[in-house]
């Protein structure tokens, strides 16, 4: 039985009686979230790297990124709290507000891209080319899913029906692409993309889910089950779809849709459309949760409807060509943020936050060490990217993700240590 008042819970800890999702449920949920036409597009960028390096980057990046994703989700499943509440002990109340605002912006962006993809796919499948009508249809469907909430999605939709068809279709897609495109993909010599840049592109996908993961993993019966289900489920589908994008070799969404439509007379494309709605639902639901972390009394259903409308309107004006730059922005903002958060939770706080660190007047106003370290990691990520004003080709080969993650983590440890020593000296004086 799905509780009809689920969306009203907002940012409060999930009551024990409603923490009902098992490890297998999370395997299903995160397998579904790892599937998508946009992942095909991201995988196609890897065609600029040597084939075997691209394969290695897909495997390592998917597993490493999914481990980070699962670790972030463990904070939510340990304490039954949503993502943006979980960063308060490190970043403080106002620091979490800044992260929430950025998260809302990126989630509206993701939903806009999802609606664009869904509209293109539906037009190709039906040959009915009325973009704004499809935008409205899918915007409405996404809003309905968001209102029902994640327990309905897992228990009544994915586990009973959708995920099994999606997995079957994914295997068919991969077998088809391997049989048709593998010899050509192996023979094509990559351009100048290094292994670490390819790794950046792969890790970007699981990282993009980190600001959302606890919004869903807070419903876990056990943290261990949620961790394992998230890690295994997302790793598998991320590998499949990045590999599919690599085998296709082109990133144009329209071309990808046409290629998939040719498999099983369009049935596979229909399945992809169905599953893409799940991803967009997750974005809208989490955007509402992030908003409530700032404005606690806002009605969640109204937020879901409002964000769905905003994304539907934006889909009319936004071009899918901005997708690669969008992935870069996500990496620059959220990789260092979670480098700081994971360091705080697993190293400094030893895997435990107290309730007074999360809610009420006892929450610190702003965690300066965390915010400064976040900024340093984000700046480094940007400077090492292709879009840097001081771009150096010899530095670009090391990628941005790993340096940003390491620098933000080490900076936080150093600044926190210095901050603590300064307070001790000040108290003695």
N, C-alpha and C positions, 0 to 999 in steps of 0.2 A: 504494500500500500504506500503510495507516494504522498507525503504530507503536503496538503494544498497551501499551507502557510510558509513553505520553504523560502520563497523570495523575501519574506518579511524579516528573516533572521538578520540580514545585513552583515555587520561586522562582528557581532557577538560570537563567542565560542559556540560551536555546534553542540547541542545537548547530546549526552551519551547515547540515548535511545535512538537517535537518528544517525549515529556514526556506524553505518551499516555496510559500507562498501568493502569488499574483500580484495585480496591481492589480484585475483583473477578479474574482478571488475575493473581494476585499474589497468590491467593488461589490455582489456577490451577498449577502455576509454582512451588510453594514450596511443594504442595502435591506430585508433580512428583519427586522433589529432595529428598523427604523423603522416597521414595520407592527404594528398592534395595536388591539384594541377599546378599550384604555385611552387611546389617542391620540384616538380618536373622542370619548371623554368629555371629554378636555382641550380639544379643539377646540370643543366645544359651549359652553364658558365664554366664548368670544369673541363669542357672540351679543349680549352686553351692550354691545359696541362698535359704532360705525357700520360698515356692511358693508364699504365700501371701505378704511377704516382697518384692519379686521380682515384683509382680504386682503393688504394691504401688510405688516402685522405677521407674517403667516404666511410670506410669501416672504422678507422680510429676516431674521426670527428663525430660520427654518430654515437659511438659508445661513450667517448669522453664527454660529449655534450649532454648525453642522456644521464650520465652519472651526476654531473653538475645540476641538471634539472631535478633529478631525484633527491639530491641533497637539499636543494632549496625547498622541495615539497615536504621533506621530513620536518621542517620547522612548523609547517601547517598541520601535519598529521600528529605531531607530538603534542600540540597545544590546541588543536581544533580551531585554528584561526586563519583568516584570509591573508593573502600575501602582503598587502601593504600595512597591515597591523604588525606583521612579523619583523618588519625592518625598524620599528620604533626604538627598540632598545639600543641599536647602534646609531641610527641617524637622528633620533629625536622626533618629536611631534611635527615640527615645521619641516624638518628634512624629509619626513615621510609624506608630507603634503606636496613638496616639490616632486618627489618620485611619483606620487599619485597623478599629478597633473600631466607629467610626461607620459605616464602609462596610459592615461585616458586618450591622449593625442595619438600615441602609436596604435592603440586598439581601434580607434575610429579609422585610422589609416589602413590597418589590416582588414577591417570589415569592408571598407570601400573597395580595396583590391579584390576581396572575395566576391563582392557583388558584381564587379566588373567581369571577373572570370565566369561566374555563374551565368550572367547575361549572355556573354559570348558563346558559351557552351550550349545554352538553350536555343539560341538563334541558329547555331550550326545544326543542332539535332532536329529542330522542328521546321527550319527554313522560314520562320516567321521573324522578320528583321525589324522589330519595333523595340529599340533599346530601352527607352524610358519605361515601357510597360513591364518588361522583364525585370528592370531594376526595382520597380514597385512591388512586383510579385515576390521576388526573393527577399526584399527588405521586410515585407510583411511576414513571410515564413520564418525568417530569422528572429523577428520580434516574438512570435508565438513560442518558438523553442526557448527563448530566453526567459519568458514569463513562467514556463513550466519548470525550469530549473534543472540542475545537473543530475539529481537522483532519478528524475523521470527519464532523462536522456540515456542514462546507463541502464537502468532496470527495465524500462518499458520499450526502448527503441533499439539501442545498440546490441545489448546482450541477446535479445530475442530475435533480432532480424538483421539489422544493417551490417554489423561488423563481419558476419560470416560471408555475406555476398561481397563485401569490400575485399576481404582477404582472398577469396576465390578469384575475383576480378584482377587483383594486384598480381597474383601469380600468373594469370593468363597474359597480362600485359608484359610482364618481365620475360616470360618464355617467348612471346612473339617478337619482342625487340631483340632478344639475344639471338634468335634464329635469323632475323633479317639484317641486323645492324652490327653484330659483334665483329665480324671480320674487318669491316670498314673502320670501325672505331679503333681497333688495335693497330691498323696500318697507318692511321692518321697521326702525324707527328705533332705533338703539342707545341704551342707557341712559346711565350716567355713566362707563363704562370709557374711560380714555384710551388713546391709541396705545401709550404706553410700558408701561402695565400689560398690555395685550394682548401686547406684545413679550415681557414677562416670562414669560407663560404659555407662549408658543411656545418660547422659548429653554430653558425648564425641561426639555424633553424631551431634546434632545441633551446638555445639561449633566448630566443624570442618568446618562448613559452614560460620562462622563469618568473616573470612578474605576474603570471596567472596561476602557476601550478598549485599553490596552497589554497586558492579559491575552490579547488576541486578535491585536493588531497586531504583537506580538513574533515571530510566525511568518512575517513578511513576507520575501519574497525581496529587495525593495528598499523603502526608505522612501518614495521618490517614488510608487511604485505604490500602496502602502498609503494614503498621504495622499489621492491623487486618488480612489481607489476608495471610501474612507470618506466623503469630502466629497460626491461625486456621489450615491452610493447612499443615504445617510441623508437628504440634502436632498430628493431626489425623493419618497421615501415619506412623509417628515414633512409635506411640503406637501400631498400627496394626502389624508392621513388627517386633518390639521387642517382642511383645507377641507371634507372630508366631515362632520366634527363640526360645523363652522359651519353647513353646509347643513341638517343634521338639526335643530339648534337646541335640543336637549334633552340634558341630561347624564346622565339616569338610565340606568344600564347595562342594566337589564331592557328598557327601551323601545328602546334602541339595538339590542339583540340581536333583538328582535321585528321591528324595521324591516329589518334585514339578512336575517333569515330569509325575508322575503317576496320576496327577489331570487333568481331561478332555483331556486325550490322548495327552498330550504334548502342548496343546494350551496355557495353563497358563505359561509354561516355555518360550514359544515364546514371549508372552507379556512382561515377565520380561526382556528378552533380549532386546526388543525394548526400554523399559524404562531405562535400565541400560546405554544405549548410551547417553541419556539426561544428566545423571550425569557426565559422562566422558567429554561430551562437555563443561559443566560448568567449570570443572577443567582446561581444556586446554585454554578456552577463558580467564579465570581469570589469568592464568599463563602469558598469553600475556599482559594483562593489567598491572599486577605487574611489568613485565619487562619494559614496557613503562613508568612506574612511575620513573624508574631510567634513562633509555635511551629513551628520548622522541621521537627521530626521527626514531626509529626502525619501520619497516613495520609490522603491526599487522598480516596480512595474512601470512607473512613469519615466524613470531614467532609461530603462530598456527600450521603451517605445521611442523616446526622444532621440537616443543615440542611433537607433535603427533608421529613423527618418533622416537624420543628419548624414549618415553614411550613404543612404540611398540618393540624396541630393548631390553629395560630393562625387558619387560614381558617374554622374552625368558630365562632370567637368574635368575629372582627373584622368590622366593617361597612364596606361599600364607600363609605359616605357620608364617611368620613375621607380620601378620596383627594385632595381639593383641598388640605387642610391638609398632607398628606404631601408634595405637590409643593412647597409653600412651605418646608417643613423642608429638603428636598433643596437648594433654591436657596440658603437661608441658610447651609448648611454647606459646600457644595462649590463654589459660584461663587467666593467669595473665596479658597478653598484653591488653586484652579487659576489664579486671577489671580496669586497669589504664585509658583506653580510655573512658569508660562509666562514670567513676568518673569525668574525666576532662570535658566531654561534658555536662553531665546532672547536675552536682553539681557546678563545678567551673565556667564553661562558660555559665551555665544556658540555654543550648540548642541552642547556636548560635555561629558559627564561622564566622569571617570576611574573605573576599576574600584574604586579604594580609597575613593571617595566612596559606593559602593553596597554593598560587602560587607566583612566582616571588622572587626577592632578599630580600624581607622583611620576608620570612619564617625563623624561627630560625634554626640554623645549627644543634644543638643537644639539646634535652630536657633532661638534666641530671636527674631531679627528676623522670621523667617517665621511663627512661632506668634503673635506679637503682631499682626502685620499681618493674619493670618487672622482673629483674634478681632475686630479693628477692622472688617474688612469684613463679617463675620457679624453683628455688632451693628448696623451701619448698615442692612444688608438687613432685619433684623427691625424696626428702628425705622421704616423707610419702608413696611412692609407694613400691611395692614388689621388685623393682629392685635397691633399695637404698643400698649402701654399709654398712649403719648403720641401716638396716631394723629392726624395732621393732614391733613384732606382736601385742602388745597392742595398738600401735599408728595406725596401719593399719586399724583398725575398724572405724576410723573417716573419712576415705577417703582422697582424695587429692584435689578435685575440690573446695569445699566450703572453706576450709582453705586457699588455694592459692588465690582464688578470693578476700576473705576478707583481707588477708595480703597485697596483691598488692594494693588494693584500699586504705586501711588505711595508708599504707606506703607513697603512693603518696600524700594524704592529708597532712600528717605530714611533709614530706620533702618539699613540695611546700610552706607550711606555714613558715617553718624555712628559706627556701631560700628567701622568700619575706621579712621576718624580717631582714635577713642579708643584703639584698640590701638597705633597708631603713636606717639601721644603717650606712652602708658604705657611702651612699649619704650624710648623716648628717655630717660625718667626713670630 
